[in-house]
Amino acid sequence: MNTIKKSASYVAFAFVGAVLALTIYSQFNSPHDKSVAEERQPIQLSSYTQPVALPQAQLPDLTQAAEKSVSAVVHITTKSKNNYYDSNSQIYEFFFGPRGNNPEQQYSRAAGSGVIISEDGFVVTNNHVIESAVDIEIILNDNRKFSAKVIGRDPNTDIALLKIDARNLSVLSWGDSEMLKLGEWVLAVGNPFNLTSTVTAGIVSAKSRSIGIMGGKMPMESFIQTDAAVNPGNSGGALVNSRGELVGINTAIASQTGSYSGYSFAVPATIVRKVVEDLRKFGEVQRALLGVSIKPIDAEFAKENKLDKIEGIYIEEVTEEGAAKAAGIKKGDIILAINSTKVNSFSELQEQIGKHRPGDQVAVTIKRDRIEKIYNVTLRNTKGNTAIVKESFSELGAEFGDISDKDRERLNISQGIQVLKITSGKMKNAGVRAGFIITDVNKISIESVDDMKRIISQSSAKKPILIEGVYPDGKWAYYVFNLNE
């Protein structure tokens, strides 16, 4: 009996379960709700772990700028002369007397880069690439070779201008280096390690950078700093923006080893262009001066002098015959801007003034007693006026030429230049006569007029020039004069 009851209860439960299952099934599969079931798509858990797809970053296309640049960047090779006496020279001279001006010679070779800036063959490079060269050869991207002539050099900016006899050359157009922005892409084009037509890319890391490497009597540094790879041989090459415009001349690297290790430096195109134009037009760079001694302003200086802001450049002194004093600017004033461009460092001030020539007028924003005022300043030259400064070499008042083979053999000399003509100038005043053969300038032997120009341009303005040589009759002589008197 009990067994029958248990079986009946199991059957009852099974029946109820079946009815319930049929009811639920009919509810979820009725025609009325079918569309809703189709709209509800199951959620895939894997969708929560998928990263959100973002548009791919757009990098600048530098291919056209690179192709345009390599055809306008040249390879420069130079031959330089090193004079020396052999180890027995002192013994020889003790027994037989001085050997004269015929030391043994040793030549060294070096290489760099340059940029063609005109279709008729003007090439800009670094001064340090060619400053000691007695022979300069330029190799174009198509492997044509030309002998180059030095038009002018400026050790203060490390820029030199060369000329080759060629036509219809590929050129790079000038860009505005002041429009460069931090983080902007640039190309360095040159010939590192004699690997011709090499292009590297990087960004502008800093502007108006001074690193204390420039030579010259009045060095000017306001470099564009980039992380484009630059190595020995790149000197004088092009820094190019993404539009293929020349924005700088690659000049130096920051390195402990002599090879690239992170940063390179270029002279801004605004400075290069002005130097090149001066060299072509005047033979010498026309350097404009504001006539002030300055000091940077930092937090400590601002606190000591009770300045309201850390900005601008403090004027410690004004030159008596300088442009600033003539315009009314005083000691203790703060320079905030030049022609509306803010300046907060010496290199920034140099760059803005360095774009101008003596006689140009600039608007200088000055803060005095916390009040800002604009002064119109007419810039002056190194002599305190607005006249064009003549090339130092032209002040010698002489024409020069090569020595004849006959004179070389008869006088037993191997180097030097001959004074062909004397006009009014430093040499005439010192007593030099036509025919004099100059063999040494400031105790350095010379082979060409370019040698003499280089030595004189690198001489201190305060030191006299010493020239030594021999007349055709065999009489040796020397003369001393000062270019600044």
C-alpha positions in Angstrom: 0.0 0.0 0.0 2.7 2.4 0.9 4.6 1.6 -2.2 1.5 2.4 -4.3 1.2 5.8 -2.6 4.8 6.7 -3.2 4.5 5.8 -6.9 1.4 7.9 -7.2 3.1 10.9 -5.7 6.1 10.6 -8.1 3.7 10.5 -11.0 1.9 13.5 -9.7 5.1 15.5 -9.4 6.2 14.5 -12.8 2.9 15.6 -14.3 3.0 19.0 -12.6 6.6 19.4 -13.8 5.7 18.6 -17.3 2.8 21.0 -17.3 5.1 23.8 -15.9 7.7 23.1 -18.5 5.2 23.3 -21.3 3.8 26.6 -20.0 7.3 28.2 -19.8 8.2 26.9 -23.3 5.1 28.3 -24.8 5.7 31.7 -23.2 9.2 32.1 -24.7 8.4 30.7 -28.1 5.1 32.4 -28.7 4.8 34.4 -32.0 4.1 37.6 -30.0 7.5 37.7 -28.4 9.7 36.3 -31.1 10.9 39.7 -32.4 12.1 40.7 -28.9 14.0 37.5 -28.5 15.8 38.1 -31.9 16.7 41.7 -30.9 18.4 40.8 -27.7 21.8 39.6 -28.8 23.9 37.7 -26.3 26.8 39.8 -24.8 30.2 38.4 -25.4 32.4 38.7 -22.4 35.4 39.0 -24.6 34.2 42.4 -25.8 35.0 44.0 -22.4 38.7 43.0 -22.8 39.2 44.4 -26.3 41.1 47.8 -26.5 39.3 50.7 -28.1 40.5 51.2 -31.7 42.0 54.6 -32.2 43.1 56.3 -35.5 46.7 55.6 -36.3 49.0 58.6 -35.6 49.9 60.6 -38.7 53.6 61.2 -39.0 54.9 63.9 -41.4 55.8 62.8 -44.9 59.5 63.9 -45.2 60.2 62.2 -48.5 59.8 65.2 -50.8 61.9 67.4 -48.4 64.6 64.7 -48.4 64.7 64.3 -52.1 64.9 68.0 -52.7 67.6 68.5 -50.1 70.1 65.8 -51.1 70.6 67.4 -54.6 71.4 70.8 -53.1 73.8 69.5 -50.3 77.4 69.0 -51.4 80.4 67.1 -50.2 83.4 69.4 -49.4 87.0 68.0 -49.2 89.9 70.2 -48.2 93.7 70.1 -48.1 95.4 71.9 -45.3 99.0 72.7 -44.8 101.0 72.0 -41.6 104.5 73.4 -41.4 107.3 71.9 -39.3 111.0 71.6 -39.0 112.6 68.2 -38.8 114.1 67.0 -35.5 117.6 68.0 -36.6 116.8 71.6 -37.6 118.4 73.2 -34.6 121.7 71.3 -35.2 121.6 72.1 -39.0 121.1 75.9 -38.3 123.9 75.9 -35.7 126.4 74.8 -38.3 125.0 76.2 -41.5 122.8 79.1 -40.5 119.0 79.6 -40.8 117.3 77.7 -43.5 115.2 80.7 -44.4 111.5 80.4 -45.0 111.4 77.0 -46.6 110.2 74.5 -43.9 109.2 71.0 -44.9 105.5 70.7 -45.4 102.9 68.2 -44.5 99.4 68.2 -45.9 96.3 66.9 -44.1 92.9 66.3 -45.6 89.5 66.7 -44.1 85.8 66.7 -45.3 82.6 68.4 -44.5 79.3 69.5 -46.1 77.9 72.6 -47.8 74.6 73.9 -49.2 74.0 75.4 -52.6 72.0 78.6 -52.2 72.1 80.0 -55.8 71.9 78.4 -59.2 75.2 80.1 -60.2 77.3 78.3 -57.6 77.3 80.0 -54.2 77.7 77.5 -51.4 77.4 78.1 -47.7 79.3 76.0 -45.2 80.9 76.3 -41.7 84.0 78.4 -41.4 85.8 75.6 -39.4 85.4 73.3 -42.4 87.6 75.4 -44.7 89.5 77.9 -42.5 92.9 76.3 -42.9 92.5 74.9 -46.4 94.8 75.7 -49.2 92.7 73.7 -51.6 88.9 73.2 -51.5 87.0 70.8 -53.7 83.2 70.5 -53.9 81.5 67.3 -55.1 77.9 67.5 -56.2 75.3 64.9 -55.6 75.7 63.8 -59.2 79.5 63.3 -58.6 80.6 66.4 -60.6 83.7 68.0 -59.0 84.6 71.7 -58.8 87.4 73.7 -57.3 86.0 76.3 -54.9 87.0 79.8 -54.1 86.5 81.4 -50.7 84.3 84.5 -51.0 84.3 85.3 -47.3 84.3 83.9 -43.8 82.9 84.9 -40.4 84.5 83.1 -37.4 82.0 84.8 -35.1 79.1 82.8 -36.5 81.2 79.9 -38.0 79.8 80.6 -41.5 81.8 80.7 -44.7 80.7 81.4 -48.3 82.3 79.6 -51.3 81.8 79.9 -55.0 82.2 77.3 -57.8 82.0 77.9 -61.6 78.8 76.2 -62.4 75.3 77.0 -63.6 71.7 75.7 -63.3 72.4 74.0 -59.9 69.8 72.6 -57.6 69.3 75.0 -54.6 67.6 75.1 -51.3 65.3 78.0 -50.6 65.6 80.0 -47.4 63.1 79.2 -44.6 62.2 81.3 -41.6 64.0 79.7 -38.6 62.2 81.9 -36.2 58.9 80.2 -37.1 60.3 76.8 -36.0 58.4 75.3 -33.1 59.6 73.0 -30.3 58.8 69.5 -31.4 58.7 70.3 -35.1 60.2 67.7 -37.4 63.4 68.6 -39.2 66.0 66.8 -41.4 69.8 66.9 -41.1 71.4 66.4 -44.6 75.1 66.0 -45.1 78.0 63.6 -45.5 78.9 62.1 -42.1 82.0 59.9 -42.1 82.2 60.5 -45.9 78.8 58.7 -46.4 77.5 61.1 -49.0 73.9 62.3 -49.2 72.8 61.1 -45.8 69.5 62.2 -44.4 68.5 61.9 -40.7 65.3 63.1 -39.0 64.5 64.5 -35.6 62.6 67.2 -33.8 63.5 70.7 -32.6 64.6 70.2 -29.0 65.4 73.8 -28.1 66.0 77.2 -29.6 68.4 80.1 -28.9 70.9 77.7 -27.3 74.4 78.8 -26.4 77.1 76.1 -25.8 80.3 78.2 -25.7 82.1 76.8 -28.7 82.2 79.7 -31.1 85.5 81.4 -32.0 86.1 84.9 -33.4 86.5 88.2 -31.7 82.8 88.7 -31.1 81.3 85.2 -31.0 77.6 84.9 -31.5 75.7 81.7 -30.5 72.0 81.1 -30.7 71.8 77.6 -32.0 68.8 75.5 -33.0 69.1 72.3 -30.9 67.7 69.1 -32.5 67.9 65.3 -31.9 68.6 64.6 -35.6 71.7 62.5 -35.8 74.7 64.6 -36.8 78.3 63.2 -37.0 81.7 64.4 -38.2 81.4 65.3 -41.8 77.9 66.8 -41.3 79.4 70.2 -40.5 78.2 72.8 -43.0 75.2 70.6 -44.1 71.6 71.6 -44.2 68.9 71.6 -41.5 65.7 71.4 -43.4 62.0 71.7 -42.4 59.2 69.4 -43.6 58.6 71.8 -46.6 62.2 71.3 -47.8 63.3 74.8 -46.8 66.7 75.6 -45.3 66.3 76.6 -41.7 69.8 76.1 -40.4 73.4 75.1 -41.0 74.5 72.1 -38.9 77.6 73.0 -36.9 78.2 71.1 -33.7 77.2 68.1 -31.6 77.0 67.5 -27.9 79.3 64.5 -27.4 81.8 63.0 -25.0 83.2 60.8 -27.7 83.3 63.0 -30.8 80.3 61.1 -32.3 76.6 61.7 -32.1 75.1 61.0 -28.6 71.8 62.8 -28.6 71.9 66.4 -29.6 73.1 68.5 -32.5 73.2 72.3 -33.1 72.6 74.4 -36.1 73.1 78.1 -36.9 69.7 79.6 -37.6 68.9 80.5 -41.2 68.0 84.1 -40.3 71.6 84.6 -39.1 73.2 82.6 -41.9 71.3 84.5 -44.6 72.3 87.9 -43.2 76.0 86.8 -43.0 76.0 85.5 -46.5 74.4 88.7 -47.9 77.0 90.8 -46.1 79.9 88.7 -47.4 78.6 89.0 -50.9 77.9 92.7 -50.8 80.6 94.1 -48.5 83.2 91.4 -48.2 82.8 91.5 -44.4 80.0 91.0 -41.9 78.4 94.2 -40.8 77.9 93.6 -37.1 75.3 95.8 -35.4 75.6 96.5 -31.7 73.1 97.7 -29.1 75.9 99.0 -26.8 75.0 97.4 -23.5 76.4 95.0 -20.9 73.8 92.7 -19.6 73.0 90.2 -16.9 70.4 87.4 -16.9 67.6 87.6 -14.4 66.9 84.6 -12.2 64.9 84.2 -9.0 67.7 85.2 -6.7 68.6 88.3 -8.7 64.9 89.3 -8.9 64.6 89.0 -5.1 67.8 91.0 -4.4 66.7 93.8 -6.7 63.0 93.7 -5.7 61.8 93.0 -9.3 58.1 92.2 -9.7 58.7 89.4 -12.3 61.5 87.1 -13.5 61.6 88.3 -17.1 63.8 90.0 -19.6 67.5 90.9 -19.4 69.0 93.4 -16.9 71.3 96.2 -18.2 74.4 96.5 -16.1 76.1 99.2 -18.2 75.5 101.2 -21.3 78.4 102.1 -23.7 79.2 105.8 -23.8 79.1 106.0 -27.6 76.6 103.2 -28.0 73.2 103.0 -29.6 71.3 102.3 -26.4 72.5 105.4 -24.6 71.8 107.6 -27.6 68.2 106.4 -27.6 67.7 107.1 -23.8 68.2 103.6 -22.4 69.8 103.6 -19.0 71.7 101.3 -16.6 69.3 99.3 -14.5 66.7 99.1 -17.3 65.3 95.7 -18.2 65.1 94.7 -21.9 61.9 92.7 -22.5 61.7 92.5 -26.3 63.2 93.4 -29.6 60.7 94.3 -32.3 58.0 92.6 -30.2 60.0 89.3 -29.9 60.5 88.5 -26.2 64.1 88.0 -25.0 65.1 86.4 -21.8 68.7 85.4 -22.4 71.9 86.7 -24.0 71.6 84.3 -26.9 68.1 85.4 -27.7 69.1 89.0 -27.6 72.1 88.2 -29.9 69.9 86.5 -32.4 67.5 89.4 -32.7 70.2 92.1 -33.0 72.4 89.8 -35.2 69.8 90.0 -38.0 70.5 93.7 -38.5 73.2 96.0 -39.8 74.5 99.3 -38.4 72.0 102.0 -39.2 69.0 99.7 -38.9 66.4 100.8 -36.4 64.8 98.4 -33.8 62.1 98.8 -31.3 63.4 97.9 -27.8 60.8 97.3 -25.1 62.2 98.5 -21.8 60.8 98.2 -18.3 61.9 100.9 -15.9 60.4 101.2 -12.4 57.9 98.6 -13.4 56.7 100.7 -16.3 57.1 99.5 -19.9 58.2 101.8 -22.7 59.3 101.3 -26.3 62.6 103.0 -27.4 63.5 103.3 -31.1 67.2 102.5 -31.3 69.4 103.0 -34.3 72.1 100.3 -34.1 75.7 101.2 -34.5 78.9 99.4 -35.6 82.0 98.4 -33.6 83.4 101.9 -34.1 80.3 103.6 -32.6 78.8 104.9 -35.8 76.4 103.7 -38.5 78.8 103.6 -41.4 79.6 100.4 -43.4 82.7 98.8 -42.0 85.3 98.1 -44.8 86.9 94.7 -45.1 90.1 94.8 -42.9 92.1 93.3 -45.7 91.2 96.2 -48.1 92.7 98.6 -45.6 96.1 97.3 -46.4 96.1 99.3 -49.6 97.9 96.8 -51.8 97.3 94.4 -54.7 98.8 90.9 -54.5 99.8 88.1 -56.9 101.7 84.9 -57.3 105.5 84.6 -57.2 107.2 83.9 -60.5 109.0 80.6 -60.9 112.2 82.5 -61.6 112.0 84.3 -58.3 111.1 81.1 -56.4 114.2 79.4 -57.7 116.6 82.4 -57.4 115.5 83.2 -53.8 115.1 79.6 -52.8 111.6 80.0 -51.4 108.6 77.7 -51.8 105.7 79.8 -50.5 104.5 83.4 -50.3 102.7 86.1 -52.3 104.1 89.2 -54.0 102.9 92.8 -53.5 102.2 93.9 -57.1 101.0 97.4 -56.3 100.9 99.8 -53.4 98.2 102.4 -52.9 97.3 104.5 -49.8 96.9 102.3 -46.8 98.5 100.4 -43.9 101.3 98.9 -45.9 102.4 102.1 -47.6 102.4 103.8 -44.2 104.6 100.9 -42.8 107.1 101.4 -45.6 106.3 98.3 -47.7 107.3 98.7 -51.4 106.0 97.1 -54.5 107.7 93.8 -55.3 108.0 92.7 -51.7 107.3 88.9 -51.3 105.4 88.2 -48.1 106.4 84.7 -46.8 105.0 84.9 -43.2 102.2 86.7 -41.4 102.3 86.7 -37.6 105.0 84.0 -37.8 102.8 81.7 -40.0 103.9 80.9 -43.5 101.5 81.6 -46.3 101.0 80.3 -49.8 98.0 82.4 -51.0 96.1 85.6 -50.5 93.4 83.5 -48.7 96.0 82.4 -46.2 96.9 86.0 -45.5 93.2 87.0 -45.2 92.5 84.1 -42.8 95.4 85.0 -40.5 94.6 88.7 -40.4 90.9 88.1 -39.8 91.7 85.8 -36.9 94.2 88.2 -35.3 93.2 90.1 -32.2 92.1 93.7 -32.9 94.5 94.9 -30.2 97.6 93.2 -31.5 99.7 94.5 -34.4 100.2 92.6 -37.7 103.8 91.3 -38.4 104.7 90.5 -42.0 108.0 89.1 -43.1 109.5 88.4 -46.5 112.1 89.2 -49.1 112.6 91.7 -51.9 113.6 90.5 -55.4 117.1 91.7 -54.8 117.4 89.2 -51.9 117.1 91.6 -49.1 115.0 90.2 -46.2 112.7 92.6 -44.3 109.8 92.7 -41.9 107.1 95.3 -41.2 104.7 95.9 -38.3 101.4 97.8 -38.4 98.0 98.0 -36.6 94.8 97.8 -38.5 92.9 99.8 -35.9 95.0 102.9 -36.0 
